[in-house]
């Protein structure tokens, strides 16, 4: 089983990239216990395997951020279950809830771990965070908390030799963001 986990500070585009990556995955079953996850099939692939997407779909904070803080305690049993079926291709996660050494080391025990770190210009990221909170009518995440997530995810990315995807670049003094399609192409290159 390949576990793919997306790291990056809040509002870097993790959820958007995951949605693009899974656009051809169709829910075969939704499971709520012991944690929420979906069993999905890529209907554009002839592969007979299934994919697991951790967490729930949510309008603002999705993925593993929808799981309880005790989700990590359930993961060893789930990985044991999934590996026994020999039909799981990908286990996909993003967000902060399972972004820790315990989970990453567990994933490595059962297969290949791909950590993808999305790096975005800090001013652009803060503007995205503000726009997201205003357009979805949710509280703005505390800036100190956001910086803490950024530091945590950067350290994990370095420790686990993550594939770093730059979400934009400076051109003629301005930061130009990459399209989701370009980020997706880079993601596929990381998984080869």
C-alpha positions in Angstrom: 0.0 0.0 0.0 1.2 3.5 -0.8 0.3 6.1 1.8 0.3 9.7 0.4 0.2 12.4 2.9 0.0 16.2 2.2 1.7 18.6 4.5 1.8 22.4 4.5 0.6 25.3 6.5 -3.1 26.2 6.5 -4.4 27.6 3.2 -1.5 26.3 1.1 -3.9 24.3 -1.2 -3.7 20.8 0.2 -7.5 20.2 0.1 -7.7 21.6 -3.4 -4.9 19.5 -4.7 -6.3 16.3 -3.1 -9.7 17.0 -4.7 -8.0 17.4 -8.1 -6.0 14.2 -7.5 -9.1 12.2 -6.6 -11.5 13.7 -9.1 -12.0 10.3 -10.8 -12.3 8.4 -7.5 -15.9 7.4 -6.7 -17.1 6.5 -3.3 -17.8 2.8 -3.0 -18.4 2.9 0.8 -18.2 5.4 3.5 -17.1 4.2 6.9 -17.5 6.1 10.2 -16.1 3.8 12.8 -13.6 3.5 14.2 -12.7 6.6 12.3 -14.2 8.2 9.2 -12.8 7.2 5.8 -14.0 6.4 2.3 -13.3 3.4 0.2 -13.0 4.7 -3.4 -12.4 3.3 -6.8 -10.7 5.1 -9.7 -13.1 4.4 -12.5 -10.7 5.8 -15.1 -8.2 3.1 -14.2 -8.2 -0.6 -15.1 -6.5 -1.3 -11.8 -8.7 -3.6 -9.7 -7.5 -2.0 -6.4 -9.3 0.4 -4.2 -8.2 3.6 -2.5 -8.8 4.9 1.0 -9.3 8.6 1.6 -9.0 9.5 5.3 -11.5 11.8 6.9 -14.6 13.4 5.6 -15.4 15.9 2.9 -16.1 19.3 4.5 -16.6 22.7 3.0 -13.7 24.4 4.7 -11.5 22.1 6.9 -11.7 18.6 5.4 -9.5 15.5 5.3 -7.9 14.3 8.6 -8.9 17.6 10.2 -12.4 16.2 10.5 -11.1 13.3 12.6 -11.1 13.1 16.4 -7.9 13.7 18.3 -7.9 10.0 19.1 -7.8 8.9 15.5 -4.1 8.0 15.7 -5.0 5.2 18.2 -7.2 3.5 15.7 -4.8 3.6 12.8 -2.7 0.4 13.6 -5.8 -1.8 13.5 -7.0 -0.1 10.3 -3.7 -0.6 8.5 -3.7 -4.2 9.6 -7.2 -4.6 8.2 -6.4 -2.9 4.9 -3.2 -4.8 4.4 -5.0 -8.1 4.9 -7.3 -7.4 2.1 -4.5 -6.9 -0.4 -6.7 -4.7 -2.6 -5.7 -1.3 -1.4 -3.6 0.8 -3.7 -3.5 4.2 -2.0 -4.2 5.6 1.4 -4.6 9.3 1.1 -4.5 12.0 3.9 -4.0 15.6 4.3 -4.3 18.1 7.2 -2.8 18.3 10.6 -4.6 15.6 12.6 -2.4 12.6 11.5 0.6 14.7 10.6 3.0 13.1 13.2 5.8 10.6 13.5 3.6 7.9 15.0 1.4 7.8 11.9 4.2 8.2 9.4 6.2 5.4 10.9 3.1 3.2 10.9 2.5 3.9 7.2 6.1 3.0 6.4 5.6 -0.4 8.2 2.9 -1.3 5.7 4.3 0.0 2.4 5.7 3.1 0.8 5.2 6.5 2.4 5.0 9.6 0.1 5.0 12.9 1.9 4.2 15.9 -0.3 4.9 19.3 1.2 3.2 22.3 -0.4 5.3 25.5 0.0 3.5 28.8 -0.6 4.6 32.4 -0.2 3.7 33.5 3.3 1.9 36.7 2.3 -0.2 34.8 -0.3 -1.0 32.1 2.2 -2.1 34.6 4.9 -4.4 36.3 2.3 -5.8 33.0 1.3 -6.5 32.1 5.0 -8.3 35.4 5.5 -10.3 35.1 2.3 -11.3 31.5 3.2 -12.5 32.5 6.6 -14.5 35.5 5.2 -16.1 33.6 2.3 -17.0 30.6 4.4 -18.1 32.6 7.5 -15.8 30.8 9.8 -13.4 32.3 12.4 -9.9 33.2 11.2 -7.4 30.7 12.4 -5.1 32.2 15.0 -1.9 33.5 13.4 0.3 32.0 16.1 -1.4 28.6 15.6 -0.9 28.9 11.9 2.8 29.6 12.3 3.0 26.6 14.7 1.5 24.3 12.0 3.9 25.7 9.5 6.9 25.0 11.7 5.6 21.5 12.6 5.0 20.6 9.0 8.3 21.9 7.8 10.2 19.8 10.4 8.2 16.7 9.4 8.8 17.3 5.7 12.6 17.6 6.4 12.7 14.6 8.7 10.8 12.4 6.3 12.5 13.6 3.1 9.2 15.0 1.6 8.7 15.9 -2.0 8.5 19.7 -1.9 6.2 21.3 -4.4 6.6 25.0 -4.8 3.2 26.5 -5.3 4.5 29.5 -7.1 7.6 31.5 -7.9 8.9 35.1 -8.0 8.8 36.6 -11.5 9.8 40.2 -12.2 9.2 41.1 -8.5 5.8 39.5 -8.3 4.8 36.1 -6.8 3.0 34.0 -9.5 1.0 31.1 -8.2 1.0 27.8 -10.2 -2.3 26.4 -11.4 -3.8 23.3 -9.8 -3.1 21.4 -13.0 0.6 22.3 -12.8 0.7 21.2 -9.2 -1.0 18.0 -10.1 1.6 17.3 -12.8 4.4 17.8 -10.2 2.6 15.5 -7.8 2.4 12.7 -10.4 6.2 13.1 -10.9 6.7 12.7 -7.2 4.8 9.4 -7.2 6.8 7.8 -10.0 
